[in-house]
Amino acid sequence: MEGENRPVKQFSSLLILLLFVLLAVACGEENAPTPTPIAPPLDVEVATAVSTPTTQPTTNPTSTITLPPPPTIPPAATSAPTSEPVAEGVSLLTISDFGTDRNPLTGELVDDPAQLQRRPLAIKISNAPPSYVRPQAGLNSADWVFEHTAEGHITRFTLIMYGQEAELVGPIRSARLIDVELPAIYDAALVFSGASVGVNQRLNASDFESRIIRSADPGYFRTGEDKPFEHTLYGRPAIFRQGLESQGLNTPPNFNGLLTFTSQPPTGGQPASQVSLDYEWEVVEWRYDEATGRYFRWAAGEPILDANTGEQVSAANVVVIAPFHVEDATICEQITNGVCTHLSVQIQLWGSGTGIILRDGQQYPVTWHREGRNDLLTFTTADGTSFPLQIGNTWVQLIPTWYADPVTVTP
């Protein structure tokens, strides 16, 4: 696990903390009380915790796929970003509007409706340190990307890949507690490189345990690059899906809920040419480009590229929300000199809360919802009607509730 430092909220003494952590690891405690949430400094409502149902682990059948030699990862280019135009006047407000050839996660038409009959993949991607992991492969091929803090202030991504496919994804890293939630939301299989003891226990007891694709399964490979070993793991989604197919698990997802989309911006927005998100270790920026109608990603003042294409990472929608972030006293992510220096952070992405969505160069206040464990993450306006996203991909910026004024929107 990374060792980036952030002061950990202290218990009454370090001795009590150490004994608590060691006891949790030894006993596999899964039902310890959740620590009291901290009120968020952002003007964002958040819901109190609800129970998360899990299922007993089941045996994963052995795959017999032969892994071909890994391809060479191309160097990132600096070509100008491209974007497919969105047809004017498209409104996808009911399930019948999507037909059989529109992706329900993006509203985009697909070349072949069979693409929508596959299991989504939730893929864990590293974001630090930049010199070892950037440019990452596959960011522009994901329908949705969730960015969240791991330990300290560094962030990590979970890609939801469904309507498109990337030849390569990576570097792939270890899961966090948020990854106990995201595969349930998108009925996805989880692709990751490992996890702490406590997070592994939660994953193994989850309702998607049979869809966990572990680093020993076909589809993963090491690049052999001269960098720390943990930053050299990549994967090929096509082979991950072959493994699911061999187990009868590459089946169409059941999305419990409906996202709505419009190609024309809704009324009630305020100008938003840029949003800056201060994660304290670096500032992330999304800058609107009127020519393409998309937001382009920058971090630490540098454009962020997709290694597969060399194009700058961009999004049709940028969602900024701050659900409760609570340290889980039963799971230690890092122990240094016998002392737990980083507890696992539970991002309570359930219930509802407020946030903003940026699309078409405007920002809109919204309420996010996820009432049931298998419900999609959806959004409504002040009058309770569904807020329509722009047709295309979406990035979700999950903001820790202990940050003070981390979000700046420029008109």
N, C-alpha and C positions, 0 to 999 in steps of 0.2 A: 504494500500500500504506500501511497505517497506520504512524505513526511512534512509537507508544508505546514507551518505552525499557525495556530489560532488559539488564543487562550481558551481553555475549557472551563466551563462553569464548575466550580469546586463544590464538593460535598463537604460535610463538616470536617473531614480530615482525609488526607491522601490514603491513610491506612484503610479507612472504611471503604473508599472507592475501589482500592485494589482487591480487597476481600470480596466485595460485591461482584466485581467483574469476573474474578477467578471462579466464584461460585456459580455464576451464570453460565460460563463456558463449560464447567464440569457437568452441570446438571441439565443443560439444554433448556433453560427456562424460556418459555415462549409467551407466558401470560402475566408478566410482571406489570404492575400499574404504570401507566404512561405518566411521565413527569408533567407537572403543570405547565401548560403552554404560556409563552410570553406574548403579551399584546403587541401586535405589529406596529412599527412606527409609520408604515405607509398608511394612507387612507384606504384601507382594504379590509372589508369584512371577511372573517373566516369562520368556518364551522367547527364545532366541537367534534371530538373523535367519535367514530362509530365502530362497531365491531367489524372485523374483516374475516369472512368465512374462508376456511381452508379445507382441503381434502387430504386424506392420507396418501403418502407416497405410493406410487405403483412402479413396478419393474419396467425399465425401458428396454425394448427389444434390441438385440445387437444388430448393427448395420453392417452390411457386407459390401458397401460401395468402395471401389478402388479410387484413390485420390490421384489425379494426374499431377505432373510436376507443376509447381507454382509459377505463374507468369511473372515477368519483370514489371515492377510498378513504374509507370512512366513518370518522369520528372514533371512538376507542375509548370505549365506555361503561363504567360502573362497576357494572353489574348483578351480582347474586349468581351465582356459577358454578353450572352445571347439569351433571348427569351421568346417563347412561342406566343403569338398574339392570342388574346381571348376574344371570342366572338361577341359582338355587341348585343345587348338586350337579352342575355341568357339569365333566366331565373329558375333556380332549383329549390323549390320551397316545400314540395311534398315528395313522398317516396316514389310516386309514379313519374315525377319529372326526370328521374335519373335513368329510367328504362333499364336495359341490360348492359349498356356499354359506357356508363359513366361511373367513375370511381367515387364511392360515397364518402371517402375521406378528403377528396380534393375537388370534386365536381368536374374533373377533366374527362374528356372522351379517351377511351383506350383503343389501341389498334385492334385488339382481339379480346372479345368478352371473356375468353378463357382465362385471361390474366386476373380477372376478379374472382376466379374460382380457386385461388390459392390461399394458403395460410399466410397472414402477415408475419413479418419478422421484427422483433424488438432487439436491436443490436447496440451493444455498449461500446462507445467510442471514447478514447482518451482525448484530453484537451490540454494537457500539461506534462512536462515543460514544453513550451512551444518549439524549441530548437530540435527536440526529438520527435515530436508527433505531427507537426504541420509541414506541408498541407495534408490534411486527412483525406481519405478516399471514401467517396460515396455520399457526402453530405447533401449534394444537390439532387440525389436520386431518392431521397426519403420523402414520404408524404407529409410526415410530421417529425419534428425534432424537438426534444425536451432538453433544455440546458439547466443544470442544477449544480449546487456546490457539493463537493465530496467532503474531504477533510480540510480544515482551514478555510481559505477563501477560493481555492482553485475549483474550476468547474469541470464537469464531465457531461457527455451527451448520451441520450438514448434515441436512436433512430427508429422510426416506425416505417418499415419498407413494405409496400404492398402493390400499388399500381404500376410502379416502375421496378427495374432491376439494375443493379450495379454489378459490373464484373468483379470488382474488388471492393471490400470495405475494411477500414482499419485506420490506425491501430486499435485492436480490440482490447478492452481492459475489463477489470473486475466490476461486479455488480454492487449496487447499494440498495438500501431499503426501498427507494422509489421504484426499483425494478420488481418488487413484489406486487406493485399496483399496475404498472403500465401494461404488461402482457394481459392482465385481466380486462383492462379497459378495451383493448383492441383485439382480443381473442387471438393473441399472437404467440409464436414460439420465441423463447429467449435465447439470444446468442451472446455469450460473455466468456471471460477467461478465468473466472473463479470468483470467490467471495470470502469474506471473513467467516469464522465458524458460526456466529449468530445469524448472519444474513443467509448463509447456506441452509441453516436449519429452517428458516422461514420459507426459502424457495422450495426446499424438499417437502415441506408440508403444505405447499400451495395447491390451488386447484388447476394449475397448468404444469405440474411437475413432469408429466409425461411428455411435454413439449419443450423441455429444457435441452438445448444443444450445447453440450459441454466441450471443453477445449481438446479433449481426446477424440472427439467424433470427426468423421470426414468433413472436409470443407475448410478447416483451419490450416494455416501454414506459417512458418517463420521465414522472414525475408533474408536472414543472414547478414543484415546490415551491421556496420560497426557502430553500434549504439547499445545502451543498456537493454538486456534481454527482454524485459517486460514491455518494451515499446516496439517489438518486432513481430507481433502476432497479427495476422490479417486473415480474412476469410472470403469465401466465394459463395454468395447467396444461392446461386443455382445448385451447388452441391449440398448446401444445407437443406434446400427444398427436396432434393432427391432422397436425403435421409428421412425427412418427414414422410415422403411418399412411400418409402419402403415399410413404414410402420402404420400406414393408413391414416396419417395425421395431417397431410397436406390438403385439407378440406376447406371449403369456403367458410369465411368467418361469419359469426353471428354478431353483428353490431347492434347493441341494445340502445337504440336512440337514433336521432336523425340530425345531421349537420345540414344547414341550409347555405346556399351560395347565390350570389348575384354578380353579374359582370359589371353592373353600374353601381357606384357607391351609394349607400343609403343616405338619407337626410340626417341632420343632427350632428355631423362631425365637425371637428375643429382642425385647422391646419396643423400638420405634423410632418415636417420635412425630414426630421431626424429624431431618434431617441437614443440617449446615452444611458447605459446601465453600469454602474460602478460596483463591480464585484470585489473591490479592494485590492485584489492581486493584479487585475487589469480592467480597463474600461472597454466594454463592448458597445459598438455603435451600429445602428441600422440607418442608412441614409437613402432617402427616397430618390429614385430616378424617374422623372416624368416621362421620358421617352419610352421606357419599357413598362412603366406602371408597377415597378417592383422596388422593394427595399434591399439594399446590398449591405453585406456584413463587413465590418472592420473590427479589429481588436488591437489594442495598444497602438493605435494609429496606422496599422498596416491592413491592407485588404486581405481577407481570408479566402483562400482558393480551395477548390475541389481537385485533389491530385489526379482523379480519373480523367478530367477534361482540361484542367488548367483555368477554368472559368471561375469568376468570383462567386462566392456563395450568395444566394439571394432568396427572398421569400415573397410570396404574394400577401401573406398575413404575418404580423408579429403580435403575439399575445403576451402581455405582461401581467402576471398575477403573483400574489404572495400568500399562499396557504401557510398554515402554521408549520414552522420548522421546530421540532422537538428532539433533543438528544435522548437516545434510548440507553438507559443506564445498564441494560442487560447485555449490550453488544459493544465490544471494544474493537475499533478499527486499527488501532496502533498502540503497541506497548513499547516503551523505551525505558531501558534500565529497570525493568520490572514494574513500571508505573504506566497506567493507561493514560496516554496523552491525547487521544482522540476517540470520543464516543461516536457511535453511528448516529446519523441524523435521520429521523423519520419525517418525511415531507407529507403532511396529512392532506393528500389530494382527494378528499371526499367531503360530502356536504355541499356547501356553496360559499361563495365569497365574491368580492368585487375586484375589478381590474380594468385594463384598457386593451383595446385592439386597434392596431394601426393597419390601414389598408388604403390604397389610392391616395396616399399623401395626407390622410386625415386620421385623427384619433377619435375613438368612440368609447364612452364608458359602458361597461357590460357587467353582468353577473354571470359567473361561471357555475356550473352544476355538475355534480356526480353523486347522485343519491344512493345508488346501488353499486355493489362491487363490480359488476359487469356492465355498468352503464358507460356509454361514451361520455367524454368531456364535452359539454355543450355550453352555449352562451345565450343569454337573453338580454333584451333591452329593459329600460326602466318600466315599461308597461307590461312586461312579462312575455312579449313575443320573441320568437327566435331571432337572434342577430345573424344576418347573412355574412359569411366570409366571402372574400374575393376568390374566384376560381383559381386553384393552384395550391402550392404547398404552404405549410404553416410552421413557424417556429414558436415554441412556448418558452418564455423566459421565467423561470421559477426563482423568485426573489426571497432570500432569507428574511424572516420577520424581525431579526435583530439589527438589520441594517438601518441607518438613519439617512433618509433622503437620497436613496441610490438611483432614482429614476429622474432623468431630465428630458423633457420633450421640447424640441425647438420648432416653432411654427414654420 
